[in-house]
């Protein structure tokens, strides 16, 4: 499984908004603080907005605001919003994509690994990540 750059940026952005405790944050501030190109970040934030994770405000004092409580947002949710289901192998997402899924001895292994990865990523929420961040400072 590879976490794509857009997903990494989305995770960094949600973590930053989590740390801002209900403040509206300008896209340029997020970009500057998290080292993300602002044009790319705008597209990422629009996708997160569409999925109900954040809200945007237009105008001079506009920016982005975290809609959900950081405890309610897990890493798996953001990964799936940005790049779709977790997969080590295509057959673990859709066994119809592989003609050998029913007889392949690796298929159950891929499914089990996918389930384990999903469970771990679902367990980690942004509140926990935020606490870890402050411990390290």
N, CA, C and O of each residue as an XYZ file, in Angstrom:
548
protein
N       0.842     -1.172      0.000
C       0.000      0.000      0.000
C       0.892      1.241      0.000
O       1.840      1.340      0.779
N       0.582      2.149     -0.856
C       1.335      3.390     -0.954
C       0.413      4.556     -0.631
O      -0.651      4.698     -1.233
N       0.823      5.390      0.321
C       0.077      6.605      0.618
C       0.538      7.659     -0.387
O       1.714      8.020     -0.435
N      -0.402      8.139     -1.181
C      -0.067      9.128     -2.204
C       0.171     10.493     -1.571
O      -0.261     10.763     -0.450
N       0.855     11.333     -2.304
C       1.204     12.663     -1.810
C      -0.046     13.454     -1.406
O      -0.055     14.105     -0.360
N      -1.095     13.401     -2.226
C      -2.318     14.148     -1.907
C      -2.923     13.658     -0.587
O      -3.497     14.447      0.164
N      -2.796     12.377     -0.311
C      -3.318     11.819      0.941
C      -2.479     12.284      2.116
O      -3.017     12.652      3.161
N      -1.178     12.271      1.954
C      -0.281     12.765      2.999
C      -0.592     14.233      3.311
O      -0.648     14.627      4.476
N      -0.792     15.031      2.272
C      -1.120     16.439      2.461
C      -2.472     16.607      3.154
O      -2.633     17.485      4.001
N      -3.425     15.781      2.800
C      -4.745     15.849      3.439
C      -4.624     15.529      4.927
O      -5.233     16.205      5.756
N      -3.856     14.522      5.265
C      -3.658     14.139      6.664
C      -2.966     15.267      7.425
O      -3.375     15.610      8.534
N      -1.925     15.841      6.836
C      -1.221     16.963      7.479
C      -2.165     18.141      7.716
O      -2.118     18.784      8.765
N      -3.015     18.411      6.739
C      -3.949     19.539      6.832
C      -4.993     19.320      7.923
O      -5.291     20.231      8.695
N      -5.542     18.121      7.982
C      -6.536     17.820      9.018
C      -5.883     17.890     10.397
O      -6.496     18.381     11.345
N      -4.679     17.418     10.515
C      -3.968     17.500     11.789
C      -3.758     18.971     12.182
O      -3.939     19.339     13.343
N      -3.383     19.793     11.224
C      -3.169     21.214     11.504
C      -4.477     21.885     11.937
O      -4.495     22.644     12.906
N      -5.554     21.609     11.229
C      -6.849     22.185     11.599
C      -7.306     21.669     12.967
O      -7.947     22.401     13.720
N      -6.987     20.440     13.286
C      -7.313     19.879     14.603
C      -6.613     20.661     15.705
O      -7.182     20.893     16.771
N      -5.398     21.058     15.445
C      -4.606     21.792     16.438
C      -5.086     23.234     16.603
O      -4.766     23.876     17.603
N      -5.838     23.744     15.652
C      -6.299     25.131     15.685
C      -7.608     25.313     16.449
O      -8.116     26.431     16.528
N      -8.152     24.268     16.997
C      -9.323     24.318     17.891
C     -10.420     25.269     17.414
O     -10.618     26.340     17.987
N     -11.117     24.874     16.379
C     -12.312     25.587     15.904
C     -12.041     26.972     15.313
O     -12.947     27.804     15.269
N     -10.832     27.232     14.866
C     -10.515     28.496     14.211
C     -10.611     28.333     12.700
O     -10.367     27.252     12.164
N     -10.968     29.412     12.024
C     -10.934     29.431     10.569
C      -9.490     29.729     10.168
O      -8.897     30.710     10.616
N      -8.940     28.868      9.321
C      -7.527     28.974      8.955
C      -7.412     29.167      7.445
O      -8.011     28.429      6.663
N      -6.648     30.154      7.061
C      -6.401     30.482      5.662
C      -5.587     29.369      4.994
O      -4.682     28.796      5.600
N      -5.924     29.077      3.743
C      -5.233     28.022      3.000
C      -3.734     28.287      2.913
O      -2.937     27.350      2.946
N      -3.348     29.549      2.802
C      -1.920     29.874      2.703
C      -1.174     29.581      4.007
O      -0.003     29.203      3.988
N      -1.854     29.757      5.125
C      -1.239     29.416      6.412
C      -0.983     27.914      6.507
O       0.094     27.481      6.918
N      -1.980     27.133      6.125
C      -1.815     25.671      6.157
C      -0.671     25.272      5.229
O       0.202     24.487      5.599
N      -0.692     25.823      4.023
C       0.342     25.498      3.029
C       1.736     25.833      3.556
O       2.666     25.036      3.435
N       1.864     27.008      4.135
C       3.167     27.460      4.650
C       3.631     26.587      5.820
O       4.779     26.144      5.853
N       2.744     26.347      6.763
C       3.115     25.601      7.972
C       3.365     24.113      7.718
O       4.155     23.485      8.423
N       2.695     23.555      6.719
C       2.818     22.118      6.445
C       3.591     21.808      5.164
O       3.651     20.659      4.725
N       4.191     22.861      4.565
C       5.038     22.690      3.380
C       4.298     21.999      2.229
O       4.759     21.001      1.676
N       3.144     22.561      1.892
C       2.297     22.017      0.835
C       2.080     23.121     -0.200
O       1.768     24.250      0.178
N       2.235     22.831     -1.493
C       1.930     23.830     -2.521
C       0.462     24.274     -2.401
O      -0.436     23.433     -2.391
N       0.219     25.579     -2.311
C      -1.139     26.067     -2.022
C      -2.158     25.728     -3.109
O      -3.319     25.473     -2.790
N      -1.761     25.718     -4.377
C      -2.706     25.358     -5.443
C      -3.173     23.913     -5.297
O      -4.356     23.614     -5.456
N      -2.247     23.036     -4.997
C      -2.556     21.620     -4.793
C      -3.407     21.462     -3.539
O      -4.358     20.681     -3.524
N      -3.068     22.197     -2.497
C      -3.793     22.110     -1.231
C      -5.244     22.540     -1.390
O      -6.135     21.927     -0.800
N      -5.494     23.569     -2.166
C      -6.867     24.036     -2.376
C      -7.742     22.913     -2.929
O      -8.872     22.729     -2.477
N      -7.234     22.172     -3.892
C      -7.988     21.051     -4.472
C      -8.241     19.962     -3.431
O      -9.331     19.392     -3.374
N      -7.247     19.680     -2.622
C      -7.373     18.663     -1.578
C      -8.434     19.094     -0.563
O      -9.283     18.293     -0.171
N      -8.384     20.346     -0.144
C      -9.335     20.844      0.847
C     -10.756     20.866      0.293
O     -11.709     20.628      1.035
N     -10.908     21.146     -0.983
C     -12.245     21.109     -1.590
C     -12.829     19.697     -1.553
O     -14.027     19.521     -1.330
N     -11.998     18.717     -1.765
C     -12.457     17.326     -1.703
C     -12.890     16.966     -0.274
O     -13.919     16.319     -0.077
N     -12.104     17.388      0.708
C     -12.447     17.130      2.110
C     -13.729     17.872      2.502
O     -14.518     17.385      3.313
N     -13.921     19.040      1.920
C     -15.149     19.808      2.167
C     -16.358     19.055      1.613
O     -17.388     18.936      2.276
N     -16.215     18.556      0.406
C     -17.300     17.822     -0.244
C     -17.720     16.592      0.574
O     -18.882     16.185      0.544
N     -16.775     16.015      1.293
C     -17.045     14.820      2.091
C     -17.466     15.148      3.531
O     -17.667     14.240      4.338
N     -17.601     16.443      3.855
C     -18.118     16.838      5.156
C     -17.116     16.818      6.299
O     -17.508     16.798      7.466
N     -15.829     16.823      5.978
C     -14.794     16.836      7.012
C     -14.499     18.271      7.448
O     -14.292     18.543      8.631
N     -14.485     19.174      6.482
C     -14.194     20.575      6.769
C     -15.247     21.460      6.115
O     -16.036     21.007      5.286
N     -15.243     22.710      6.497
C     -16.124     23.707      5.904
C     -15.250     24.863      5.447
O     -14.220     25.152      6.056
N     -15.665     25.524      4.372
C     -14.893     26.677      3.907
C     -15.726     27.940      4.052
O     -16.956     27.918      4.011
N     -15.005     29.041      4.224
C     -15.614     30.360      4.319
C     -14.907     31.256      3.322
O     -13.678     31.271      3.250
N     -15.685     32.002      2.553
C     -15.110     32.894      1.545
C     -14.932     34.287      2.113
O     -15.479     34.630      3.161
N     -14.157     35.074      1.400
C     -13.992     36.474      1.766
C     -12.669     36.773      2.423
O     -11.788     35.919      2.520
N     -12.549     38.009      2.870
C     -11.296     38.503      3.451
C     -10.817     37.658      4.628
O      -9.627     37.365      4.742
N     -11.726     37.275      5.484
C     -11.372     36.453      6.650
C     -11.708     34.989      6.423
O     -11.926     34.239      7.375
N     -11.750     34.588      5.166
C     -12.128     33.225      4.817
C     -11.030     32.214      5.103
O      -9.909     32.554      5.481
N     -11.397     30.986      4.911
C     -10.459     29.901      5.126
C     -11.206     28.603      5.374
O     -12.326     28.414      4.899
N     -10.578     27.722      6.116
C     -11.145     26.404      6.356
C     -11.259     26.129      7.841
O     -10.475     26.624      8.650
N     -12.253     25.330      8.176
C     -12.615     25.048      9.556
C     -12.945     23.561      9.645
O     -13.622     23.026      8.768
N     -12.483     22.902     10.674
C     -12.754     21.484     10.873
C     -14.188     21.307     11.361
O     -14.548     21.813     12.424
N     -15.004     20.599     10.597
C     -16.408     20.382     10.960
C     -16.576     19.290     12.015
O     -17.401     19.405     12.922
N     -15.797     18.251     11.881
C     -15.924     17.115     12.786
C     -14.939     17.233     13.951
O     -13.885     17.858     13.831
N     -15.295     16.640     15.042
C     -14.398     16.550     16.188
C     -13.204     15.677     15.797
O     -13.396     14.634     15.172
N     -11.975     16.075     16.147
C     -10.795     15.264     15.798
C     -10.880     13.814     16.298
O     -10.272     12.924     15.703
N     -11.619     13.572     17.374
C     -11.807     12.194     17.874
C     -12.640     11.349     16.916
O     -12.570     10.120     16.939
N     -13.425     12.012     16.076
C     -14.341     11.316     15.169
C     -13.764     11.097     13.775
O     -14.416     10.500     12.918
N     -12.561     11.572     13.548
C     -11.932     11.421     12.229
C     -10.738     10.500     12.388
O      -9.830     10.778     13.172
N     -10.740      9.406     11.646
C      -9.593      8.502     11.721
C      -8.801      8.541     10.415
O      -9.270      9.033      9.389
N      -7.615      8.020     10.491
C      -6.706      8.037      9.336
C      -7.301      7.272      8.154
O      -7.183      7.708      7.009
N      -7.934      6.143      8.426
C      -8.530      5.349      7.346
C      -9.536      6.180      6.554
O      -9.556      6.124      5.325
N     -10.364      6.942      7.245
C     -11.376      7.755      6.576
C     -10.735      8.727      5.584
O     -11.214      8.874      4.459
N      -9.672      9.377      5.991
C      -9.018     10.349      5.104
C      -8.344      9.636      3.927
O      -8.406     10.111      2.793
N      -7.707      8.509      4.196
C      -7.087      7.750      3.100
C      -8.140      7.344      2.076
O      -7.935      7.499      0.872
N      -9.258      6.829      2.551
C     -10.300      6.375      1.624
C     -10.933      7.536      0.864
O     -11.302      7.373     -0.299
N     -11.068      8.694      1.489
C     -11.585      9.872      0.785
C     -10.626     10.269     -0.336
O     -11.056     10.596     -1.442
N      -9.349     10.239     -0.049
C      -8.366     10.741     -1.007
C      -7.972      9.730     -2.078
O      -7.708     10.117     -3.216
N      -7.928      8.438     -1.735
C      -7.435      7.497     -2.749
C      -8.213      6.196     -2.852
O      -7.785      5.276     -3.548
N      -9.344      6.105     -2.173
C     -10.172      4.904     -2.293
C      -9.791      3.848     -1.273
O      -9.011      4.106     -0.357
N     -10.352      2.648     -1.438
C     -10.131      1.591     -0.451
C      -8.669      1.165     -0.343
O      -7.914      1.211     -1.315
N      -8.296      0.754      0.853
C      -6.961      0.216      1.115
C      -6.812     -1.093      0.357
O      -7.736     -1.905      0.312
N      -5.654     -1.288     -0.232
C      -5.449     -2.523     -0.970
C      -3.968     -2.863     -1.069
O      -3.131     -2.001     -1.335
N      -3.669     -4.123     -0.851
C      -2.325     -4.623     -1.123
C      -2.314     -5.288     -2.492
O      -1.288     -5.376     -3.166
N      -3.491     -5.749     -2.869
C      -3.652     -6.401     -4.155
C      -5.082     -6.120     -4.604
O      -5.994     -6.084     -3.778
N      -5.281     -5.925     -5.877
C      -6.593     -5.576     -6.406
C      -7.665     -6.593     -6.020
O      -8.812     -6.216     -5.779
N      -7.312     -7.858     -5.958
C      -8.303     -8.885     -5.638
C      -8.833     -8.755     -4.210
O      -9.907     -9.270     -3.902
N      -8.097     -8.078     -3.344
C      -8.547     -7.890     -1.963
C      -9.636     -6.816     -1.880
O     -10.354     -6.733     -0.883
N      -9.754     -6.005     -2.914
C     -10.796     -4.988     -2.973
C     -12.003     -5.518     -3.749
O     -13.151     -5.310     -3.357
N     -11.721     -6.196     -4.841
C     -12.791     -6.709     -5.701
C     -12.335     -8.021     -6.327
O     -11.577     -8.021     -7.297
N     -12.797     -9.137     -5.770
C     -12.309    -10.430     -6.256
C     -12.751    -10.731     -7.685
O     -12.219    -11.646     -8.314
N     -13.704     -9.984     -8.200
C     -14.108    -10.163     -9.598
C     -13.011     -9.721    -10.567
O     -13.038    -10.080    -11.744
N     -12.045     -8.941    -10.072
C     -10.941     -8.454    -10.914
C      -9.896     -9.541    -11.164
O      -9.028     -9.388    -12.023
N      -9.981    -10.634    -10.413
C      -9.010    -11.723    -10.572
C      -9.746    -13.039    -10.737
O     -10.579    -13.401     -9.905
N      -9.444    -13.749    -11.799
C     -10.111    -15.030    -12.080
C      -9.654    -16.143    -11.148
O     -10.279    -17.203    -11.096
N      -8.573    -15.913    -10.413
C      -8.041    -16.944     -9.526
C      -8.430    -16.755     -8.059
O      -8.041    -17.562     -7.214
N      -9.180    -15.717     -7.747
C      -9.501    -15.401     -6.352
C     -10.080    -16.583     -5.579
O      -9.759    -16.773     -4.406
N     -10.922    -17.369     -6.221
C     -11.575    -18.490     -5.528
C     -10.638    -19.664     -5.252
O     -10.909    -20.477     -4.369
N      -9.553    -19.756     -5.991
C      -8.639    -20.897     -5.820
C      -7.230    -20.479     -5.382
O      -6.383    -21.329     -5.105
N      -6.990    -19.194     -5.322
C      -5.656    -18.692     -5.010
C      -5.360    -18.818     -3.514
O      -6.158    -18.395     -2.678
N      -4.223    -19.393     -3.194
C      -3.857    -19.540     -1.781
C      -3.405    -18.217     -1.159
O      -3.339    -18.111      0.066
N      -3.097    -17.215     -1.968
C      -2.701    -15.903     -1.452
C      -3.891    -14.996     -1.154
O      -3.782    -14.081     -0.339
N      -5.012    -15.241     -1.801
C      -6.180    -14.372     -1.649
C      -6.600    -14.184     -0.181
O      -6.826    -13.048      0.237
N      -6.711    -15.252      0.606
C      -7.073    -15.050      2.027
C      -6.028    -14.231      2.793
O      -6.379    -13.471      3.696
N      -4.776    -14.379      2.445
C      -3.716    -13.592      3.084
C      -3.899    -12.103      2.779
O      -3.812    -11.272      3.682
N      -4.151    -11.765      1.509
C      -4.368    -10.367      1.134
C      -5.573     -9.789      1.881
O      -5.533     -8.654      2.356
N      -6.640    -10.579      1.978
C      -7.833    -10.104      2.685
C      -7.555     -9.872      4.165
O      -7.994     -8.870      4.731
N      -6.834    -10.784      4.789
C      -6.509    -10.653      6.211
C      -5.604     -9.452      6.461
O      -5.801     -8.708      7.422
N      -4.622     -9.267      5.603
C      -3.721     -8.117      5.759
C      -4.482     -6.810      5.572
O      -4.255     -5.846      6.304
N      -5.381     -6.776      4.599
C      -6.189     -5.575      4.379
C      -7.027     -5.275      5.616
O      -7.098     -4.128      6.057
N      -7.653     -6.288      6.170
C      -8.483     -6.122      7.357
C      -7.657     -5.600      8.532
O      -8.113     -4.724      9.267
N      -6.457     -6.125      8.714
C      -5.576     -5.679      9.804
C      -5.136     -4.227      9.632
O      -5.131     -3.452     10.589
N      -4.771     -3.873      8.417
C      -4.350     -2.496      8.140
C      -5.515     -1.539      8.371
O      -5.347     -0.490      8.994
N      -6.691     -1.900      7.872
C      -7.869     -1.044      8.068
C      -8.175     -0.866      9.554
O      -8.479      0.240      9.998
N      -8.094     -1.945     10.314
C      -8.374     -1.874     11.751
C      -7.407     -0.917     12.447
O      -7.824     -0.108     13.276
N      -6.133     -1.004     12.118
C      -5.130     -0.134     12.747
C      -5.317      1.322     12.345
O      -5.217      2.215     13.187
N      -5.587      1.569     11.080
C      -5.775      2.943     10.618
C      -7.064      3.551     11.163
O      -7.131      4.759     11.390
N      -8.075      2.732     11.372
C      -9.335      3.203     11.948
C      -9.157      3.544     13.428
O      -9.837      4.422     13.958
N      -8.247      2.849     14.077
C      -7.995      3.035     15.508
C      -7.344      4.396     15.794
O      -7.546      4.961     16.869
N      -6.582      4.914     14.858
C      -5.833      6.161     15.062
C      -6.689      7.349     14.615
O      -6.993      7.504     13.432
N      -7.071      8.184     15.586
C      -7.848      9.372     15.238
C      -6.977     10.626     15.383
O      -5.863     10.567     15.905
N      -7.498     11.742     14.917
C      -6.701     12.968     14.898
C      -6.505     13.576     16.286
O      -5.558     14.333     16.499
N      -7.365     13.260     17.206
C      -7.152     13.710     18.580
C      -5.900     13.044     19.147
O      -5.077     13.701     19.785
N      -5.760     11.750     18.915
C      -4.571     11.015     19.382
C      -3.308     11.540     18.708
O      -2.277     11.704     19.360
N      -3.383     11.800     17.425
C      -2.224     12.348     16.708
C      -1.845     13.722     17.244
O      -0.665     14.051     17.367
N      -2.854     14.515     17.561
C      -2.616     15.848     18.094
C      -1.935     15.764     19.464
O      -1.016     16.532     19.749
N      -2.381     14.840     20.302
C      -1.751     14.654     21.611
C      -0.292     14.260     21.447
O       0.575     14.777     22.151
N      -0.015     13.343     20.518
C       1.369     12.923     20.263
C       2.219     14.099     19.788
O       3.382     14.229     20.172
N       1.634     14.948     18.955
C       2.354     16.116     18.438
C       2.785     17.017     19.589
O       3.935     17.453     19.642
N       1.873     17.295     20.502
C       2.195     18.194     21.622
C       3.172     17.572     22.606
O       3.922     18.295     23.263
N       3.180     16.262     22.723
C       4.156     15.579     23.597
C       5.572     15.756     23.056
O       6.528     15.851     23.825
N       5.699     15.799     21.752
C       7.015     15.865     21.107
C       7.592     17.269     21.056
O       8.767     17.436     20.731
N       6.812     18.257     21.361
C       7.277     19.653     21.293
C       7.927     20.065     22.559
O       8.376     21.205     22.680
